[in-house]
């Protein structure tokens, strides 16, 4: 019997231990045409698919699955990103949706002014949170035409399987708008470095399997207009959620990222673990609008419906008493909080419940902890929980 002396993979990832050379090696890989036989082109190391040509393949179950399998392999172990040319060929529907979104932007600006994006400064762009629901309520016929893309549906299903959950957010970057910083995306990409480090390594592997990032171009966007900067194969670096904030990793991204020009109706899809960032808009007159699709797995649900606010209200007094009398350790207190309260910020209404001190809003668990440590009254906690629920409501 041969003794395996290979050191075990770390159970947790730490920012300081991330290896830039390993990252360099992965991001130096190149796409092989043999691995993407149905792609019409490989541009800047990104497979590009002509949906008009592939439309018949999407109509038949066997050929549709073959195409989806190819896309899933790209997202998982290939470049991590692909483009679907004219995934949304109904440009009139896109134009109608654009007009609705511009009206919503004007209304929201008048109501609350400019607001900061997750990864860009306030004023450099306009953001519509929950553009999916807002379009459906404002113009349901346009919504039906706009989202009737078999190619978009197939891309979502390729990565997440059926019964996925669609969300969307408009990002409108004006001439002169600055680039975002390189980052990874939801789920772990929306946590601070400290919180990300508390999740075990295998959860870092799981996070990108739970969501898919996409975008539909609402106008023609040459590179000067700042289409998304992408670093192919960067999703393969497993500790990337710990690494993306580091200056040396971001410098490598800036030196080696690629940008693809897009046309109205094109769609871009990528693994949320891919290092990416919106580009700077250096154009004189292109207001770059993209509907950012963030699609989630159907499996991101608990098995039972639980009224956690009711639990929080019920246990507040006895938990506060136990903590005040020092009959409970900090570890025991956190165990109770974890069992009782919702400890995750999402889903929420980001118009009313913006991030606080990071990329994610405060949670029910944060409120209950604060109430216990500061000995709030039951009424004060009840009001805070009700206010949180109101902010999170669609």
C-alpha positions as CSV (number, residue, x, y, z in Angstrom):
1,X,0.0,0.0,0.0
2,X,1.3,3.4,-1.0
3,X,1.1,6.1,1.7
4,X,-0.5,9.3,0.5
5,X,1.6,12.2,1.9
6,X,-0.4,14.9,0.0
7,X,-1.2,17.6,2.6
8,X,-5.0,18.0,3.1
9,X,-6.7,21.0,1.6
10,X,-7.4,23.7,4.1
11,X,-10.7,23.6,5.9
12,X,-10.9,27.4,5.7
13,X,-9.5,30.1,3.4
14,X,-7.6,33.1,4.7
15,X,-6.9,36.2,2.7
16,X,-3.3,36.3,3.7
17,X,-2.7,32.8,2.5
18,X,-4.0,33.3,-1.1
19,X,-1.4,32.4,-3.7
20,X,-1.1,34.9,-6.6
21,X,1.2,32.6,-8.6
22,X,-1.5,29.8,-8.6
23,X,-4.0,32.4,-9.7
24,X,-1.7,33.6,-12.5
25,X,-1.3,30.0,-13.7
26,X,-5.1,29.4,-13.9
27,X,-5.9,32.7,-15.6
28,X,-3.2,32.0,-18.2
29,X,-5.2,29.1,-19.6
30,X,-6.8,29.4,-23.1
31,X,-10.0,28.1,-24.5
32,X,-9.7,25.2,-26.9
33,X,-12.2,25.2,-29.8
34,X,-12.5,21.5,-29.4
35,X,-14.1,22.1,-26.0
36,X,-16.7,24.5,-27.3
37,X,-17.7,22.9,-30.7
38,X,-20.9,24.8,-31.0
39,X,-19.4,28.2,-30.4
40,X,-19.3,30.4,-33.5
41,X,-16.2,32.2,-32.3
42,X,-13.8,32.6,-29.4
43,X,-13.2,36.2,-28.8
44,X,-10.7,37.4,-26.1
45,X,-10.8,33.8,-24.7
46,X,-14.6,34.0,-24.4
47,X,-16.8,31.5,-26.4
48,X,-19.4,33.4,-28.5
49,X,-22.6,31.6,-29.7
50,X,-24.8,32.7,-32.6
51,X,-28.3,32.1,-31.3
52,X,-30.0,32.7,-34.6
53,X,-28.0,29.8,-36.0
54,X,-28.5,27.7,-32.9
55,X,-32.2,28.3,-32.6
56,X,-33.2,24.9,-34.1
57,X,-31.0,23.2,-31.5
58,X,-32.9,24.9,-28.7
59,X,-36.2,23.5,-30.1
60,X,-35.4,19.8,-29.6
61,X,-34.7,18.2,-26.2
62,X,-31.6,16.2,-27.2
63,X,-29.8,19.0,-29.0
64,X,-30.9,21.6,-26.3
65,X,-29.3,19.4,-23.6
66,X,-26.1,19.0,-25.6
67,X,-25.9,22.8,-25.9
68,X,-26.7,23.3,-22.2
69,X,-24.1,20.7,-21.2
70,X,-21.5,22.7,-23.2
71,X,-22.4,25.9,-21.5
72,X,-22.3,24.3,-18.1
73,X,-18.9,22.9,-18.7
74,X,-17.7,26.4,-19.7
75,X,-19.1,27.9,-16.5
76,X,-17.7,25.1,-14.3
77,X,-14.3,24.2,-15.6
78,X,-13.8,26.3,-18.7
79,X,-13.5,30.0,-19.3
80,X,-16.3,30.7,-16.9
81,X,-18.1,33.0,-19.3
82,X,-19.9,33.0,-22.6
83,X,-21.8,35.4,-24.9
84,X,-25.1,34.6,-26.7
85,X,-25.3,36.8,-29.7
86,X,-28.9,38.1,-30.2
87,X,-30.3,36.0,-27.3
88,X,-33.0,38.7,-27.2
89,X,-33.8,39.5,-30.9
90,X,-36.9,41.5,-30.2
91,X,-35.3,44.9,-30.2
92,X,-38.6,46.7,-30.0
93,X,-39.3,44.9,-26.7
94,X,-35.9,46.0,-25.4
95,X,-36.6,49.6,-26.5
96,X,-40.0,49.6,-24.8
97,X,-38.4,48.2,-21.6
98,X,-35.6,50.8,-21.8
99,X,-38.2,53.6,-21.9
100,X,-40.0,52.1,-18.9
101,X,-36.7,51.8,-17.0
102,X,-35.7,55.4,-17.8
103,X,-39.1,56.5,-16.4
104,X,-38.5,54.5,-13.3
105,X,-35.0,56.0,-12.9
106,X,-36.4,59.5,-13.2
107,X,-39.0,58.8,-10.6
108,X,-36.6,57.2,-8.1
109,X,-34.0,60.0,-8.6
110,X,-36.7,62.6,-7.9
111,X,-37.7,60.7,-4.8
112,X,-34.4,59.9,-3.2
113,X,-31.5,61.3,-5.3
114,X,-28.4,59.3,-6.4
115,X,-27.5,56.2,-4.5
116,X,-24.3,54.2,-4.3
117,X,-24.0,50.9,-6.1
118,X,-22.4,47.8,-4.4
119,X,-19.1,48.3,-6.2
120,X,-19.3,51.8,-7.7
121,X,-19.5,55.3,-6.3
122,X,-22.8,57.2,-6.3
123,X,-23.4,59.4,-9.3
124,X,-21.4,57.3,-11.8
125,X,-24.4,55.2,-12.7
126,X,-28.1,54.7,-12.1
127,X,-29.3,51.5,-10.6
128,X,-32.8,50.0,-10.5
129,X,-33.2,47.3,-7.8
130,X,-35.7,44.6,-8.6
131,X,-36.1,45.7,-12.2
132,X,-37.9,42.4,-12.8
133,X,-40.9,43.2,-10.6
134,X,-41.0,46.9,-11.5
135,X,-41.2,46.2,-15.3
136,X,-43.9,43.6,-14.8
137,X,-46.0,46.0,-12.8
138,X,-45.4,49.0,-15.0
139,X,-45.7,47.3,-18.4
140,X,-46.8,43.6,-18.2
141,X,-47.1,43.2,-22.0
142,X,-43.6,44.5,-22.4
143,X,-42.4,42.1,-19.7
144,X,-43.9,39.1,-21.5
145,X,-42.2,40.1,-24.8
146,X,-38.9,41.0,-23.1
147,X,-38.5,37.8,-21.2
148,X,-39.7,35.4,-23.9
149,X,-36.1,34.3,-24.8
150,X,-35.6,30.5,-25.1
151,X,-31.8,31.1,-25.1
152,X,-31.9,33.0,-21.8
153,X,-34.0,30.2,-20.3
154,X,-31.7,27.6,-21.6
155,X,-28.6,29.4,-20.2
156,X,-30.2,29.6,-16.7
157,X,-31.3,26.0,-16.8
158,X,-27.8,24.9,-18.0
159,X,-26.2,26.0,-14.7
160,X,-29.1,25.8,-12.2
161,X,-31.5,23.3,-13.5
162,X,-35.2,23.9,-13.9
163,X,-37.4,26.0,-11.6
164,X,-34.7,28.6,-11.1
165,X,-35.6,32.0,-9.5
166,X,-35.1,35.1,-11.7
167,X,-34.1,38.5,-10.3
168,X,-32.8,41.5,-12.2
169,X,-31.3,44.9,-11.7
170,X,-30.7,47.7,-14.2
171,X,-27.3,49.3,-14.3
172,X,-27.1,52.5,-16.4
173,X,-23.5,53.9,-16.7
174,X,-23.3,57.4,-18.1
175,X,-20.4,58.8,-20.2
176,X,-17.6,59.5,-17.7
177,X,-18.8,56.8,-15.4
178,X,-15.9,55.1,-13.6
179,X,-15.1,51.4,-13.6
180,X,-16.1,49.1,-10.7
181,X,-13.4,47.3,-8.7
182,X,-12.8,43.7,-9.5
183,X,-15.0,41.4,-7.4
184,X,-16.8,38.1,-7.2
185,X,-20.6,38.0,-6.7
186,X,-23.4,36.8,-4.6
187,X,-23.5,34.8,-2.3
188,X,-20.1,34.9,-0.7
189,X,-19.0,37.9,-2.8
190,X,-21.5,40.0,-0.9
191,X,-19.9,39.3,2.4
192,X,-17.0,41.1,4.1
193,X,-13.6,39.4,4.1
194,X,-14.1,38.6,7.7
195,X,-17.5,36.9,7.3
196,X,-16.4,35.1,4.1
197,X,-13.5,33.6,6.1
198,X,-15.9,32.0,8.6
199,X,-17.4,29.8,5.9
200,X,-15.6,26.5,5.4
201,X,-13.8,25.8,2.1
202,X,-16.4,23.5,0.7
203,X,-19.1,26.2,1.1
204,X,-16.8,28.4,-1.1
205,X,-17.1,25.7,-3.7
206,X,-20.9,25.6,-3.2
207,X,-21.6,29.3,-3.4
208,X,-21.1,29.7,-7.2
209,X,-23.3,26.7,-7.9
210,X,-26.3,28.4,-6.3
211,X,-26.5,31.4,-8.7
212,X,-25.8,32.5,-12.2
213,X,-24.8,36.0,-13.4
214,X,-26.1,37.4,-16.7
215,X,-26.7,40.6,-18.5
216,X,-28.8,41.7,-21.4
217,X,-27.4,44.6,-23.5
218,X,-30.0,47.4,-24.0
219,X,-27.8,49.3,-26.5
220,X,-24.7,48.7,-28.7
221,X,-21.7,49.0,-26.5
222,X,-18.2,49.2,-28.0
223,X,-15.3,48.7,-25.6
224,X,-15.0,52.5,-25.2
225,X,-18.4,52.4,-23.5
226,X,-17.1,50.1,-20.8
227,X,-18.7,46.6,-21.2
228,X,-18.0,44.2,-18.3
229,X,-14.3,43.5,-17.6
230,X,-13.8,39.7,-17.3
231,X,-10.9,37.5,-16.3
232,X,-11.5,34.1,-18.0
233,X,-10.8,31.0,-15.8
234,X,-10.5,33.1,-12.6
235,X,-13.5,31.2,-11.2
236,X,-11.2,28.1,-10.9
237,X,-9.2,29.7,-8.1
238,X,-10.9,28.1,-5.1
239,X,-9.9,30.7,-2.4
240,X,-11.0,33.5,-4.7
241,X,-13.7,34.8,-2.3
242,X,-10.9,35.4,0.2
243,X,-8.6,36.9,-2.5
244,X,-10.6,39.3,-4.6
245,X,-10.1,42.3,-2.2
246,X,-6.3,42.0,-2.2
247,X,-4.5,44.7,-4.1
248,X,-2.1,42.3,-5.9
249,X,-5.0,40.1,-7.2
250,X,-6.9,43.3,-8.4
251,X,-3.7,44.5,-10.1
252,X,-3.4,41.2,-11.9
253,X,-7.1,41.5,-12.9
254,X,-6.6,45.0,-14.3
255,X,-3.6,43.9,-16.3
256,X,-5.1,40.8,-17.8
257,X,-8.9,41.3,-18.0
258,X,-10.7,41.4,-21.3
259,X,-13.8,43.3,-22.6
260,X,-16.0,42.2,-25.4
261,X,-18.1,44.7,-27.5
262,X,-21.8,43.8,-27.3
263,X,-24.8,44.7,-29.4
264,X,-28.3,45.4,-28.4
265,X,-30.0,42.0,-27.7
266,X,-26.8,40.2,-26.8
267,X,-26.6,38.4,-23.5
268,X,-23.6,37.6,-21.4
269,X,-23.5,34.8,-18.8
270,X,-20.8,34.0,-16.3
271,X,-20.0,32.0,-13.2
272,X,-20.5,34.4,-10.2
273,X,-17.0,33.4,-8.9
274,X,-15.4,34.8,-12.1
275,X,-13.4,38.0,-11.3
276,X,-15.3,40.8,-13.1
277,X,-16.1,44.5,-13.0
278,X,-18.1,47.0,-15.0
279,X,-15.8,49.0,-17.2
280,X,-15.3,52.8,-17.3
281,X,-17.5,54.6,-19.9
282,X,-15.0,56.6,-22.0
283,X,-17.6,57.3,-24.7
284,X,-18.9,60.8,-25.4
285,X,-22.6,59.9,-25.8
286,X,-23.3,56.2,-25.0
287,X,-25.4,55.7,-21.9
288,X,-24.6,52.1,-21.3
289,X,-27.7,50.2,-20.0
290,X,-27.5,46.5,-19.1
291,X,-30.2,44.5,-17.3
292,X,-28.2,42.5,-14.8
293,X,-29.7,39.0,-14.3
294,X,-29.0,37.3,-11.1
295,X,-30.6,33.9,-11.2
296,X,-30.8,31.5,-8.2
297,X,-31.2,27.8,-7.7
298,X,-34.6,26.4,-6.8
299,X,-32.9,24.6,-3.9
300,X,-32.1,27.8,-2.0
301,X,-35.0,27.2,0.4
302,X,-35.7,25.8,3.8
303,X,-38.0,22.8,4.1
304,X,-40.4,24.4,6.6
305,X,-42.0,27.9,6.8
306,X,-41.0,29.4,10.2
307,X,-42.1,32.6,11.8
308,X,-38.7,33.6,13.1
309,X,-39.9,37.1,14.2
310,X,-42.4,35.4,16.5
311,X,-39.6,33.2,17.9
312,X,-37.4,36.2,18.5
313,X,-40.1,38.0,20.4
314,X,-40.9,35.0,22.5
315,X,-37.4,34.3,23.6
316,X,-36.2,37.8,24.0
317,X,-36.9,38.2,27.7
318,X,-35.5,34.9,29.0
319,X,-32.4,35.2,26.8
320,X,-31.8,38.7,27.9
321,X,-32.1,37.6,31.6
322,X,-29.7,34.7,31.1
323,X,-27.1,36.9,29.5
324,X,-27.5,39.7,32.0
325,X,-27.1,37.2,34.9
326,X,-24.0,35.7,33.3
327,X,-25.6,32.2,33.4
328,X,-24.9,31.8,29.7
329,X,-21.6,31.9,27.8
330,X,-21.1,33.9,24.6
331,X,-20.9,30.7,22.6
332,X,-24.2,29.4,24.1
333,X,-25.8,32.8,23.4
334,X,-24.7,32.6,19.7
335,X,-26.1,29.1,19.5
336,X,-29.5,30.3,20.6
337,X,-29.4,33.2,18.2
338,X,-28.5,30.8,15.4
339,X,-31.4,28.5,16.1
340,X,-33.9,31.3,16.6
341,X,-33.3,34.2,14.2
342,X,-32.8,34.7,10.5
343,X,-29.0,35.3,10.1
344,X,-28.9,36.1,6.4
345,X,-29.6,39.5,4.8
346,X,-31.2,38.2,1.6
347,X,-33.6,38.3,-0.1
348,X,-34.5,41.9,0.7
349,X,-35.8,45.1,-0.9
350,X,-32.5,47.0,-1.5
351,X,-34.4,50.2,-2.2
352,X,-35.5,50.3,1.4
353,X,-33.0,48.0,3.1
354,X,-29.5,49.1,1.8
355,X,-26.2,47.6,2.9
356,X,-24.9,48.8,6.3
357,X,-21.2,48.9,6.9
358,X,-20.5,46.4,4.1
359,X,-22.2,44.8,1.2
360,X,-25.2,43.3,3.1
361,X,-27.9,44.8,5.2
362,X,-28.4,44.1,8.9
363,X,-30.2,40.8,9.8
364,X,-32.9,39.7,12.2
365,X,-30.1,37.9,14.1
366,X,-28.2,41.2,14.4
367,X,-31.3,42.9,15.8
368,X,-31.9,40.2,18.4
369,X,-28.3,40.2,19.5
370,X,-28.3,44.0,19.9
371,X,-31.6,43.8,21.8
372,X,-30.3,41.2,24.2
373,X,-26.9,42.9,24.9
374,X,-28.5,46.3,25.3
375,X,-31.5,45.1,27.3
376,X,-34.2,46.5,25.0
377,X,-37.8,46.3,26.0
378,X,-40.0,43.7,24.4
379,X,-41.9,46.5,22.6
380,X,-38.6,48.0,21.2
381,X,-37.6,44.7,19.8
382,X,-41.0,44.0,18.3
383,X,-41.0,47.4,16.6
384,X,-37.5,46.9,15.2
385,X,-38.5,43.5,13.9
386,X,-41.6,44.9,12.3
387,X,-39.5,47.7,10.7
388,X,-37.1,45.2,9.3
389,X,-39.9,43.1,7.8
390,X,-41.4,46.2,6.2
391,X,-38.0,47.2,4.7
392,X,-37.5,43.7,3.3
393,X,-41.0,43.4,1.8
394,X,-41.1,43.6,-2.1
